[in-house]
Amino acid sequence: MDIKILSITDPEEKSGYAEKILRRLPEWFGNEEGLIDYIKGVRELPFFAAMDSNEGCVGFFSVKQHYSHTGDIYVCGVLPEYQNKGIGKKLFSFAENYMKQNGCKYIIVKTLSEIANYEPYLRTQLFYKSVGFEPLITLNEMWDEENPCLIMIKII
């Protein structure tokens, strides 16, 4: 498998890739309104795509920056058949280097808390822990009581 990580700048391309990936991940992105928000949101944000020479885009990370020192993983995803092959880690490494080069000291990510006990997001948390994130705080008021938001952080 020949995977290359590319920085994508064209807004239409970003939205297209995000939609292709996120629609194949209904366990994580089953809320249509939220999915559309992400597809639109990536248009103006830094966007890194994992490109397979045969399949095209198989995963992506889109990030944003808060203040001048905190990077935020806005949204990311890898096609199911490409998961657990190191692609997410490659994408994260690319995104982390980008944030470091842009003066970030921290990276945060928001995900569903383990309190919800939803298996796909328990795997998501394991991924983030494997690349150096630690749980910071769970906020019930950020999304809603049924979807407690876990904020994880990594010092870079």
C-alpha positions in Angstrom: 0.0 0.0 0.0 1.5 3.3 -1.2 0.1 6.1 1.0 1.2 9.7 0.6 0.1 12.5 2.8 -0.7 15.7 1.0 -1.7 19.2 2.1 -4.9 20.1 0.2 -5.7 23.8 -0.4 -8.7 23.7 -2.8 -11.9 24.2 -0.8 -14.0 22.0 -3.1 -11.5 19.2 -3.0 -11.4 19.4 0.8 -15.2 19.2 1.1 -15.4 16.4 -1.4 -12.8 14.3 0.4 -14.3 15.0 3.8 -17.8 14.0 2.6 -16.4 10.8 0.9 -14.8 9.7 4.2 -17.3 10.8 6.8 -20.3 9.3 5.0 -18.5 5.9 5.2 -18.2 6.3 9.0 -21.9 6.4 10.2 -20.9 5.1 13.7 -19.0 8.3 14.3 -20.8 10.8 11.9 -24.4 9.6 11.8 -25.9 13.0 12.6 -26.6 14.6 9.2 -26.6 18.2 10.5 -23.2 17.7 12.2 -21.8 15.9 9.1 -22.8 18.8 6.8 -21.2 21.3 9.3 -17.9 19.4 9.1 -18.1 19.1 5.3 -18.5 22.9 5.1 -16.1 23.7 7.9 -13.1 22.1 6.4 -13.2 24.4 3.3 -11.3 27.2 5.0 -9.1 25.1 7.4 -5.7 23.3 6.9 -6.5 19.9 5.5 -4.2 16.9 5.1 -5.2 13.9 3.0 -3.9 10.3 2.9 -3.8 9.4 -0.8 -3.7 5.8 -2.0 -2.4 5.5 -5.6 -5.4 3.3 -6.5 -8.2 4.5 -4.3 -7.6 8.2 -4.0 -8.3 9.8 -0.6 -8.6 7.2 2.1 -8.4 9.5 5.2 -7.9 13.0 6.3 -7.2 15.4 9.2 -8.4 19.0 9.3 -7.1 21.3 12.0 -7.6 24.8 13.3 -5.7 27.0 15.7 -7.0 28.9 18.8 -5.1 32.0 20.0 -1.6 31.5 18.8 -0.6 28.4 20.8 -3.3 25.8 20.7 -4.0 23.4 17.8 -7.3 21.7 17.5 -8.1 18.6 15.5 -11.3 19.9 14.0 -12.4 16.6 12.3 -10.6 13.5 10.9 -11.5 10.1 9.6 -10.0 7.1 7.8 -12.1 4.7 5.6 -13.0 1.5 7.5 -10.9 -0.8 5.3 -7.8 1.4 5.9 -8.1 1.6 9.6 -5.5 0.0 11.9 -2.8 0.2 9.1 -1.0 3.3 10.5 -2.7 5.8 8.3 -4.3 7.8 11.1 -0.9 8.0 12.9 0.8 9.2 9.7 -1.9 11.8 9.3 -1.7 12.9 12.9 2.1 13.2 12.7 1.7 15.4 9.6 -0.9 17.6 11.4 1.2 17.8 14.6 4.2 19.0 12.6 2.1 21.6 10.9 0.8 22.9 14.3 4.3 22.8 15.8 5.6 24.9 12.8 2.8 27.4 13.4 3.8 28.0 17.1 1.4 25.7 18.9 2.4 24.4 22.3 -0.7 22.2 22.8 -3.1 20.1 20.6 -6.6 19.4 21.8 -9.3 17.2 20.4 -13.0 16.8 21.3 -14.5 13.4 21.3 -17.4 11.5 22.9 -16.5 10.7 26.6 -16.1 7.1 27.8 -19.1 7.9 30.1 -21.3 7.3 27.1 -19.7 3.8 26.8 -20.0 3.7 23.0 -17.6 1.3 21.5 -16.5 3.2 18.3 -15.5 6.2 20.4 -13.7 4.0 23.0 -11.5 3.0 20.0 -11.2 6.6 19.0 -9.9 7.4 22.5 -7.4 4.5 22.3 -6.1 6.0 19.1 -5.6 9.5 20.6 -3.9 8.0 23.7 -1.6 6.0 21.3 -0.3 9.3 19.8 0.2 11.0 23.2 -3.1 12.6 24.2 -4.4 12.6 27.7 -7.9 13.1 29.0 -8.4 16.7 30.2 -12.0 17.2 31.1 -15.5 15.9 30.3 -18.2 18.6 29.7 -21.8 17.6 29.7 -22.9 21.0 28.7 -20.9 21.3 25.6 -23.0 19.0 23.4 -25.8 17.4 25.6 -26.3 15.0 28.5 -26.5 12.0 26.2 -23.3 13.0 24.4 -20.7 14.1 27.0 -17.7 15.8 25.4 -14.3 14.6 26.4 -11.5 17.1 25.7 -8.1 15.5 25.3 -4.8 17.3 25.2 -1.3 16.8 24.1 1.7 19.0 24.9 4.0 19.4 21.9 
